[in-house]
């Protein structure tokens, strides 16, 4: 049987591809009583930890009714149904912990624009 460090040393293939500053909607499987349902958690990714590894995590922050809530998700968790990227944010930091102190418009993140391929010339 393989050792634990050998299993966790493997590389992650596939799964959600998120970056810091992205606004994501994480669909999490929640068990209440004997029933299981999917609950969405939407917020800004404020940090990644070892994203290329099997034991990597990402932290999502959202503000609900004036209270900031942060959840940490594992990339390879069986509890995550899917991860949708709502917006791509343009940031210049690896960790966005400074967002914890900001409220309202000051906590906005600029959207990263993707460049389009040049249009074919008409002849």
N, C-alpha and C positions, 0 to 999 in steps of 0.2 A: 504494500500500500504506500502511495507517495506521501512524503512529508508535507506538512501544511505550508511551509515556506516555498516548497517547489510548486505547489498548486497556485499560490498567490503571486508567484513570480512570473506567471504567464502573461501574455499580452492580450488586451481586449480587442476583439474583432467585432465590428458592427456596433449596434446599440446607438443610443442618442449621441448626436454630435452637437454639443452646446459650447458656447464660449462665454467668457465673463462679459457682462453687460447685456446679454441677450434677455429678452422677455420671453419666458417659456410657460407652457401649460403642461404640467405633469399630471398624468392620469394614474392615480394610485388605487390599488385594490384595498378596500377596507372591509374588515369582517366585524359585523355587529350581530351578536347572538349567534344564530346558525346560518345567517345569510351573508353573502358577499356581494359588494357593489363597488362601482368605480367612482371615485371622487376626484375632481379636478382641483389642482393647486396652481394658481397662476401668479408669477412674480418675476423679479429680476435676479439673474444669476450673479451673486456677489463674490463667489470664490470657487475655484476648482482645486482638487487635491488628487494628484496622480491620475490624471484623466486617461492615460494610455494603459493603465494597469487594471487587473480584475477587481482589486479592492479600492478602486478610485471612487471619489465622491464629488458631488457638487452641491452647493448651498444656494437655496432660493429664498428671497425675501419679498414679502408683500406687506402692505399696510391695510388693515381691515378695521373700520370704525375707529380710526385714530390710533390703533395699536399695531406696532410692528411685529410680524411673526416670521420666524426663520425656520426652515426645515432643511435637513441634510439628507440627501438621497444617495444611495450607492448606484453606480452605473449598471452593475450586474445583478441588481436586486430583482427577485421574482415578483415582488410587490408592485413594481412599476409596470403598468400596462403599456403606455406609450408616452413619448415626450414630443410636444409640438412646439416649434419655435415660432412665436407670434411676431416678434420684431428682432432685428439684429442691432445691437447697440454699439456705438463707437466710443470706446474708452481708452485711456492711456495708462491704466493701472492693472495689476494682476489681481488684486483684491480690492473690492469696493466697500470696505468696512466704514468708510467715511459717510456712506449713505445713512447710517444709523442715526447720525446727528441731524440730518437734513429733513425738512418737511416741505410739503407743497411743491411749488414750481421749482424750488431749488434742488429737489431730488430727481428732476428729470434727467434722462440720458439721451443724448443726440442719436438719431437713427443713422446707421451705416448704410450708405447708398451703394448699390452694386452697379458697376459700369456695364452698359449694354454693348454688344458687339456692333461695330459700325454697320450702318445700313448699306445694302448693295447699291452700287451706282446704277442709275437707270440709263439705258442706252437707246 
